[in-house]
Amino acid sequence: MEDGRLRDRLASLKEHLQLENPLLVDAVESFGKLDKVCRGLGLLGNDQSTISQIAWWPLISVLGPFSAGKSTFINSYLDMPVQQTGSHAVDDKFTVICYNAAGESRVLPGTALNADLRFPFYKMSEELEKVEPGEGGRIDSYIRLKTSPSDKLRGLILIDSPGFDADAQRTATLRITNHIMDLSDLVLVLFDARRPEPGAMRDTLTHLVAATINRRDSNKFIYILNQMDIAAREDNPEEVVGAWQRALAQQGLTAGKFYRIYAPSAALPIADDALRARFEAKRDADLAAIRSRMDQVRVERAYRIIGDLEKLAREVEDLRVPEIRGMLLRWRKGALRRDAMLFGGVAVVLVALYFLTGHPFTNGVVPDWLGWMFDASWRWIPFLALCLGGGCWLHHLARKWSVTAVARVVEKAYPHGPVREGLMRALAKNTAPWRSVFRLEPAGWGQKARNALSSVIMDSEKFIQSLNDRYAHPSGVCQPLPDATND
């Protein structure tokens, strides 16, 4: 059953979506259907929802090493100094930047993000606590919220990251970095053209490049060589770009656009008019392409949310349910094997006692030391109850030890995240004392659950068709939608 606090947060989300994009309100209802199936399987708790696993606002994150010009790029895009800048690292927090209609900028603590379902760091304190115990209570040390009156932030969220250095980053910081890469509609990866040896950043390149090129959403990553005005001193932009392209090629990125930009407000003076014109032309062209891609995020965001809905529904039936079956099969084999060991051990002990004490078979089958049990007809009843109780206790131990063994396998096979937590929760639900070890079909899984997932997938297809009707007109005829809003 859905938690009351979660229900209130979902109602708040629907109110905001009703004003911004009514189509996504129906998508929230479909996510609710998916949540019911997941709760039945044990993949979600009553206070959890698949809705919290995605970003509902268009989200652009800016990543890169120290002093790559990330904050300067954001200030230039927003046409106002929202972030502090400098020649050295001046910020050590992830900053979520959103619109403020009041006409002023504000800085709010990380708890403003941690408790709001609409933002990308909802319940991030729990994630930090899992990877680094004690860090969950220090959420304000990792993230913060800034507001700005810039019109470019209307219906958009930007995330500025601290300088990235993979070989020196804490586990919690890497966890947040991976989290925002998963949620973002667009990831801008900035590198510093002033660094002459990109090969020295091997660990950083591995995490920001090699770990992303094989993702299904790898097209959302844009690689930018920032502060290219440094190359004007020796007029060698091709050499600088070539060095970085070779470094990225070593990480597997051999194709794709590599943008070259620099901030006009922080650029070095270029005395030669022809050289300055050439650098500015390339900069303006690449900046225009980047900003055009950023503007498309508002449209792509709706497709991304509907795509996530279908993907999650298919993952439940195609991946999670088979994984639960596999865990139950492993659990059953382990429990039966341990049953055999425990009951076999007890049988050996009893047989040994039978032969080593008394005089078996001299006065019948029952030895003298057990004869009192059958002197009165009622005494066998508590004796039988004691044996059954002992057998149940041994079987409970076997089940418990087998669950622990399966849990260790799951922890090794899956990284920290919703998948591992869901499988661990499903394992606990399916191995409850009243569940037989011979039942391999997951609890909560049946024809009703299959029909619910099919309904969710059909809903997602209808939503995609509605989006296509809004943004694409292959017939050449534009039919206005009565509830269409400016996305």
C-alpha positions in Angstrom: 0.0 0.0 0.0 1.2 3.5 -0.9 2.7 5.6 1.9 0.7 8.7 2.8 3.7 11.0 2.5 4.5 9.6 -0.9 0.9 10.1 -2.0 1.2 13.8 -1.0 4.4 14.2 -3.0 2.9 12.6 -6.1 -0.1 14.9 -5.8 2.2 17.9 -5.7 4.1 16.6 -8.7 0.8 16.3 -10.7 -0.2 19.9 -9.9 3.1 21.2 -11.3 2.9 19.0 -14.4 -0.7 20.0 -15.0 0.5 23.5 -15.6 3.7 22.6 -17.5 2.8 19.5 -19.5 -0.6 17.8 -18.9 0.4 14.8 -20.9 2.9 13.8 -18.2 0.1 13.8 -15.6 -1.3 10.7 -17.3 2.2 9.3 -17.3 2.3 9.6 -13.5 -0.8 7.4 -13.3 0.9 4.8 -15.4 3.9 4.9 -13.2 1.5 4.3 -10.3 0.4 1.0 -12.1 4.0 0.0 -12.4 4.6 0.8 -8.7 1.8 -1.6 -7.6 3.3 -4.5 -9.5 6.8 -3.7 -8.1 5.4 -3.5 -4.6 3.7 -6.9 -5.0 7.0 -8.4 -6.1 8.8 -6.8 -3.2 11.0 -4.6 -5.5 9.6 -1.4 -3.9 8.7 -0.5 -0.4 5.5 1.3 0.5 7.4 4.6 0.7 9.1 4.2 -2.6 8.1 4.8 -6.2 9.7 4.3 -9.6 8.9 8.0 -10.1 11.8 9.0 -7.9 14.2 7.1 -10.1 13.9 9.6 -12.9 14.2 13.4 -13.3 10.8 15.0 -14.2 12.2 18.4 -15.2 14.6 18.8 -18.2 18.0 18.3 -16.7 21.4 19.3 -18.0 24.6 18.5 -16.1 28.0 20.0 -16.6 31.0 17.7 -15.7 34.7 18.1 -16.0 38.0 18.3 -14.2 39.2 21.1 -12.0 39.4 24.6 -13.7 37.8 23.4 -16.9 35.7 26.5 -17.0 32.4 24.8 -16.0 31.1 27.7 -13.9 32.2 30.3 -16.4 30.3 28.4 -19.1 27.1 28.4 -17.0 27.4 32.1 -16.2 27.9 32.9 -19.9 24.9 30.8 -20.8 22.6 32.4 -18.2 24.0 35.9 -18.9 24.5 36.5 -15.2 27.1 35.6 -12.5 25.4 32.7 -10.8 28.4 30.6 -10.0 31.8 31.7 -8.5 34.7 31.5 -10.9 38.5 31.6 -10.6 41.7 30.1 -11.8 41.6 27.5 -9.1 38.9 25.2 -7.7 36.4 27.5 -6.0 33.5 25.1 -5.5 33.3 21.7 -3.9 29.6 21.0 -4.1 27.1 19.8 -6.7 24.9 22.8 -7.4 21.4 22.5 -8.8 20.4 25.7 -10.5 16.7 26.4 -11.3 14.4 29.3 -12.1 13.2 31.9 -9.6 10.3 34.1 -10.7 10.9 36.5 -7.7 13.7 38.2 -9.6 16.5 37.4 -7.2 19.1 34.7 -6.7 19.1 32.5 -3.6 21.3 29.7 -2.2 19.4 26.9 -0.4 20.9 24.0 1.5 21.0 20.4 0.3 18.0 19.4 2.4 15.8 21.5 0.0 16.7 18.9 -2.7 16.8 15.8 -0.5 13.1 16.1 0.5 11.6 17.2 -2.8 10.5 14.6 -5.3 10.6 17.0 -8.2 14.4 17.5 -8.0 17.1 15.1 -9.1 18.6 14.5 -5.6 15.5 13.2 -3.9 16.5 11.0 -0.9 20.2 11.3 -1.9 21.1 11.2 1.8 20.0 7.6 2.0 22.2 6.7 -1.0 25.2 8.4 0.6 24.6 6.6 3.9 24.8 3.3 2.0 28.1 3.9 0.3 29.7 5.8 3.2 28.1 5.4 6.6 27.7 8.7 8.4 27.7 10.8 5.3 24.0 10.8 4.9 23.6 13.3 7.7 26.1 15.6 5.9 24.0 16.1 2.7 24.6 19.8 2.9 28.3 19.2 2.4 27.7 17.6 -1.0 24.8 19.4 -2.7 22.9 22.7 -2.7 20.2 24.5 -4.6 20.6 27.9 -6.3 17.9 29.9 -7.9 18.2 32.5 -10.6 15.8 34.9 -12.4 17.4 34.1 -15.8 14.7 33.3 -18.4 16.8 30.6 -19.9 16.1 28.5 -16.8 12.4 28.5 -17.3 11.4 24.8 -17.3 15.0 23.7 -17.0 17.4 22.5 -14.3 21.2 22.9 -14.6 23.7 21.0 -12.4 27.2 22.3 -11.9 29.6 19.7 -10.5 32.8 20.2 -8.5 36.1 19.6 -10.3 36.3 15.9 -11.1 39.4 13.8 -10.4 38.6 10.1 -10.4 41.7 8.9 -8.6 41.1 11.3 -5.7 37.4 11.3 -5.5 35.5 10.0 -2.5 33.1 7.1 -3.0 30.1 9.4 -2.1 31.1 12.0 -4.7 31.5 9.3 -7.4 28.1 8.0 -6.5 26.5 11.4 -6.9 28.3 11.8 -10.3 27.0 8.5 -11.6 23.5 9.4 -10.3 23.3 12.7 -12.2 24.8 11.1 -15.4 21.9 8.5 -15.2 19.2 11.2 -14.7 20.4 13.9 -17.1 18.9 14.5 -20.5 22.1 16.1 -21.6 25.6 15.8 -20.1 28.2 18.4 -21.1 31.8 17.1 -20.4 34.2 20.0 -20.4 38.0 19.7 -20.7 40.7 22.3 -20.2 42.6 23.1 -23.4 45.4 24.7 -21.2 46.4 21.3 -19.9 49.2 20.2 -22.3 49.2 16.5 -21.3 45.7 15.0 -21.4 47.2 11.6 -20.9 48.0 12.5 -17.3 44.3 12.5 -16.6 43.9 8.8 -17.4 41.7 7.9 -14.5 39.4 10.9 -15.0 39.1 10.2 -18.8 38.3 6.5 -18.0 35.3 7.5 -15.8 34.0 10.4 -17.9 34.6 8.9 -21.3 35.3 5.1 -21.4 32.5 4.4 -18.9 29.9 6.3 -21.0 30.5 5.4 -24.6 28.9 2.0 -24.3 25.7 3.3 -22.6 22.4 3.1 -24.4 22.1 6.8 -23.9 25.6 7.7 -25.0 24.3 10.2 -27.5 23.4 12.6 -24.6 27.1 13.1 -23.8 28.8 16.1 -25.5 32.5 16.6 -25.2 33.8 20.1 -25.2 37.3 21.5 -25.2 37.0 24.7 -23.3 39.3 27.8 -23.0 40.6 27.3 -26.6 41.8 30.9 -26.6 45.0 29.7 -25.1 45.9 28.2 -28.5 45.9 31.6 -30.1 49.2 32.4 -28.6 51.0 30.0 -30.9 48.2 29.6 -33.4 48.2 25.8 -32.9 44.5 24.8 -32.3 44.9 21.8 -34.5 47.8 20.5 -32.3 45.8 21.0 -29.1 42.7 19.4 -30.5 44.8 16.5 -31.9 46.3 15.8 -28.5 42.9 15.6 -26.8 41.4 13.5 -29.6 44.2 11.0 -29.2 43.6 10.8 -25.5 39.9 10.3 -26.0 40.6 7.7 -28.7 42.6 5.7 -26.2 39.4 5.5 -24.1 37.4 4.2 -27.0 35.9 7.5 -28.3 36.9 7.5 -31.9 33.9 9.2 -33.5 31.6 12.1 -32.7 31.7 15.8 -32.6 34.4 17.5 -30.4 33.4 21.1 -29.7 35.9 23.9 -29.2 34.9 27.0 -27.3 36.0 29.7 -24.9 34.1 32.3 -22.8 34.2 35.8 -24.5 34.2 37.5 -21.1 37.2 35.5 -19.8 39.2 35.2 -23.1 42.8 36.3 -23.6 43.3 39.2 -25.9 44.2 38.2 -29.5 46.1 41.0 -31.3 46.0 39.7 -34.8 42.6 40.6 -36.4 42.5 37.7 -38.8 43.5 35.2 -36.1 40.9 36.6 -33.7 38.2 36.4 -36.4 39.0 32.8 -37.1 38.9 31.8 -33.5 35.7 33.7 -32.9 34.0 32.2 -35.9 34.8 28.7 -34.7 33.8 29.5 -31.1 30.5 31.1 -32.1 29.6 28.2 -34.4 30.3 25.6 -31.7 28.5 27.6 -29.0 25.5 27.9 -31.2 25.4 24.2 -31.8 25.8 23.4 -28.1 23.0 25.9 -27.1 20.8 24.5 -29.8 21.3 21.1 -28.3 20.5 22.4 -24.9 17.3 24.0 -26.1 16.1 20.6 -27.5 16.2 19.1 -24.0 12.8 20.5 -23.2 11.3 18.4 -26.0 13.5 15.4 -25.5 12.7 15.3 -21.8 9.1 14.2 -22.4 10.2 11.4 -24.7 12.8 10.4 -22.2 10.3 10.1 -19.4 7.9 8.0 -21.5 10.8 5.9 -22.7 11.8 5.3 -19.1 8.3 4.2 -18.3 8.3 1.5 -21.0 11.9 0.5 -20.2 11.1 0.0 -16.5 8.0 -2.0 -17.3 9.9 -4.3 -19.6 12.8 -4.7 -17.2 10.4 -6.0 -14.5 9.1 -8.8 -16.7 12.2 -9.5 -18.7 14.9 -9.0 -16.1 13.7 -8.7 -12.5 11.2 -11.6 -12.4 13.7 -14.1 -13.9 16.4 -12.8 -11.5 14.0 -13.4 -8.6 13.3 -16.9 -9.9 17.0 -17.5 -10.1 17.5 -16.3 -6.5 14.6 -18.6 -5.3 16.1 -21.6 -7.1 19.5 -20.9 -5.5 17.8 -20.5 -2.1 15.9 -23.7 -2.5 18.9 -25.7 -3.4 20.9 -24.2 -0.6 18.1 -24.8 2.0 17.6 -28.4 1.0 21.4 -29.1 1.0 21.7 -27.6 4.5 18.6 -29.6 5.6 20.3 -32.8 4.5 23.4 -31.8 6.4 21.6 -30.8 9.6 19.2 -33.7 9.7 21.8 -36.1 8.6 24.1 -34.9 11.4 21.2 -35.3 13.9 20.5 -38.8 12.6 24.1 -39.9 13.0 24.2 -38.6 16.6 21.0 -40.4 17.5 22.2 -43.7 15.9 25.5 -43.3 17.8 23.7 -42.7 21.1 21.4 -45.6 20.3 24.3 -48.0 20.0 26.7 -46.5 22.6 24.2 -46.3 25.4 22.1 -49.1 27.0 21.7 -52.5 25.4 19.9 -52.1 22.1 17.7 -55.0 21.0 18.0 -56.8 24.3 14.5 -55.8 25.4 13.0 -55.1 22.0 13.7 -52.2 19.6 13.4 -49.5 22.2 16.5 -49.2 24.5 16.0 -49.0 28.3 16.9 -45.2 28.4 13.9 -44.5 26.1 11.5 -47.0 27.7 10.0 -44.4 30.0 8.6 -42.5 27.0 6.3 -45.4 26.2 5.4 -46.4 29.7 2.3 -44.2 29.5 0.2 -43.8 26.4 0.1 -40.0 26.5 3.9 -39.4 26.8 4.6 -40.0 23.1 2.5 -36.8 22.3 4.9 -34.3 23.9 7.8 -36.3 22.6 6.5 -36.1 19.0 5.8 -32.4 19.4 9.4 -31.9 20.7 10.8 -33.7 17.7 8.6 -31.7 15.2 9.7 -28.5 16.9 13.3 -29.4 16.7 12.9 -30.3 13.1 11.2 -27.0 12.2 14.0 -25.1 14.0 16.6 -27.0 12.0 14.8 -26.3 8.8 14.5 -22.6 9.8 18.2 -22.4 10.3 18.8 -24.0 6.9 16.5 -21.5 5.2 18.1 -18.6 7.0 21.7 -19.6 6.2 20.7 -20.1 2.6 19.1 -16.6 2.4 22.3 -15.1 3.8 24.4 -17.0 1.1 22.1 -15.8 -1.7 22.2 -12.2 -0.4 26.0 -12.2 -0.5 25.8 -13.3 -4.2 23.4 -10.5 -5.0 25.6 -7.9 -3.2 28.6 -9.0 -5.3 26.7 -9.1 -8.6 25.0 -5.7 -8.4 26.4 -2.3 -7.4 24.7 0.0 -4.9 21.4 1.3 -6.4 17.7 0.6 -6.8 18.2 -2.8 -8.6 20.2 -4.3 -5.7 17.9 -2.9 -3.1 14.8 -4.2 -4.9 16.2 -7.7 -5.3 17.2 -7.8 -1.7 13.7 -6.7 -0.7 12.2 -9.3 -3.0 14.4 -12.0 -1.6 13.2 -11.2 1.9 9.6 -11.2 0.9 9.8 -14.5 -1.0 11.7 -16.3 1.8 9.3 -15.4 4.6 8.7 -18.3 7.0 5.3 -19.1 5.5 6.7 -19.5 2.0 7.5 -23.0 0.9 11.0 -23.7 -0.5 9.3 -25.5 -3.4 7.5 -22.4 -4.6 9.7 -20.9 -7.3 7.1 -18.4 -8.7 7.8 -15.0 -7.1 5.2 -13.7 -4.7 3.0 -11.1 -6.3 3.6 -12.4 -9.8 0.8 -13.8 -11.9 -1.6 -13.1 -14.8 -2.9 -9.9 -13.1 0.7 -8.5 -12.8 1.4 -9.4 -16.4 -1.7 -7.7 -17.6 -0.8 -4.6 -15.5 2.6 -4.4 -17.2 1.1 -4.9 -20.6 -1.2 -2.0 -19.8 1.7 0.2 -18.8 3.6 -0.6 -22.1 0.4 0.2 -24.1 0.1 3.5 -22.3 3.6 4.4 -23.1 3.0 3.7 -26.8 -0.1 6.0 -26.7 1.9 8.7 -25.0 4.6 8.5 -27.7 2.0 8.8 -30.4 0.6 11.9 -28.6 4.0 13.5 -28.5 4.6 12.7 -32.2 1.3 14.4 -33.0 2.5 17.4 -31.2 6.0 17.7 -32.7 5.9 15.8 -36.0 3.5 16.1 -38.9 4.5 13.6 -41.6 1.3 14.1 -43.5 2.0 17.8 -43.9 -1.1 18.7 -42.0 -0.8 20.3 -38.5 -3.7 19.5 -36.2 -3.7 21.6 -33.1 -4.1 19.8 -29.8 -6.5 21.3 -27.3 -4.4 20.5 -24.3 -1.0 21.1 -25.8 1.2 23.5 -23.8 4.5 25.0 -24.6 7.0 22.4 -23.5 
